Amino acid sequence: MTSLDKPTEDTTAENRAAADARAVTEAALFEAFGGVRGMVETVVPGLLFVTIFTINKDLHMSAIAALAVSLVLVVVRLAMKDTVKHAFSGVFGVAFGVVFAMMTGNAKDFYLPGMLYTLGLALAYIVTTLCGVPLIGLILGPVFKENLSWRTRNPGRKKAYAKASWAWGLILLAKCAILFPLYWWANTAQLGWVLVALKIPPFLLAVWLTWVFLAKAPAPIDVFAEMEAEEKAAEAADAAEAAQAAKTEGASSDAGGRHRRDR
């Protein structure tokens, strides 16, 4: 091997490691945010509500249809033995919207709980980042098997989580800046179609920015692997100590036997 071959091999290894890190990040983000199916389950109930309401202006039929399709999505997940956390969150969101709209008699209030949740989430991303504990790190830490190790042991990763949390917070605030004026000034159909249109693009932008920041960050520290290694090391130490004790006891017994024979 020549000296010119080594940098090429090192570069190839680095590229392979970087590609692996990006793949792990993509898979973790896909799992954390529900992937394509999770996005569909988020959009369909609201889309059905605004479609029916646009056609017949019937609040009760629109609300019942949205809630029914949310329940169907959960049943499908259960039948396929798939994770239901995203579908359940959709059911609760739709249920709150239905109850709120039915109580007030205003169809626009179907969207208000979700809008308030978006605003609260945006503020949570920003406030937690300002406090040094970015929310996106709390969400993704367990997914990457690093828990909270990034807070004290991985400053580069903490910085990436802070950037990602700022991105999520500002994107969600921008979304709220569009939706809340429409809540006051637009009719239900206009608000509903704009909200449906704004479901996926801001989400994809935030996820993409998160991926960009984390792909460039240091690799996560697998605290579970560390704990497993510590347990194995402790077991090995105990086994070595027991073996040494047995060896010492055997040597003592042999010495005692020789002493008796000498006598």
Stockholm file with secondary structure:
# STOCKHOLM 1.0

chainA/1-263         MTSLDKPTEDTTAENRAAADARAVTEAALFEAFGGVRGMVETVVPGLLFVTIFTINKDLHMSAIAALAVSLVLVVVRLAMKDTVKHAFSGVFGVAFGVVFAMMTGNAKDFYLPGMLYTLGLALAYIVTTLCGVPLIGLILGPVFKENLSWRTRNPGRKKAYAKASWAWGLILLAKCAILFPLYWWANTAQLGWVLVALKIPPFLLAVWLTWVFLAKAPAPIDVFAEMEAEEKAAEAADAAEAAQAAKTEGASSDAGGRHRRDR
#=GR chainA/1-263 SS CCTTHHHHHHHHHHHHHHHHHHHHHHHHHHHHHCHHHHHHHHHHHHHHHHHHHHHHCCHHHHHHHHHHHHHHHHHHHHHTTCCCHHHHHHHHHHHHHHHHHHHHCCGGGGTHHHHHHHHHHHHHHHHHHHTTCCHHHHHHTTTTTCTTHHHHTCHHHHHHHHHHHHHHHHHHHHHHHHHHHHHHHSCHHHHHHHHHHTTHHHHHHHHHHHHHHHHTSCCCCCHHHHHHHHHHHHHHHHHHHHHHHHHHHHHHHHHHHHHHHHC
#=GC SS_cons         CCTTHHHHHHHHHHHHHHHHHHHHHHHHHHHHHCHHHHHHHHHHHHHHHHHHHHHHCCHHHHHHHHHHHHHHHHHHHHHTTCCCHHHHHHHHHHHHHHHHHHHHCCGGGGTHHHHHHHHHHHHHHHHHHHTTCCHHHHHHTTTTTCTTHHHHTCHHHHHHHHHHHHHHHHHHHHHHHHHHHHHHHSCHHHHHHHHHHTTHHHHHHHHHHHHHHHHTSCCCCCHHHHHHHHHHHHHHHHHHHHHHHHHHHHHHHHHHHHHHHHC
//
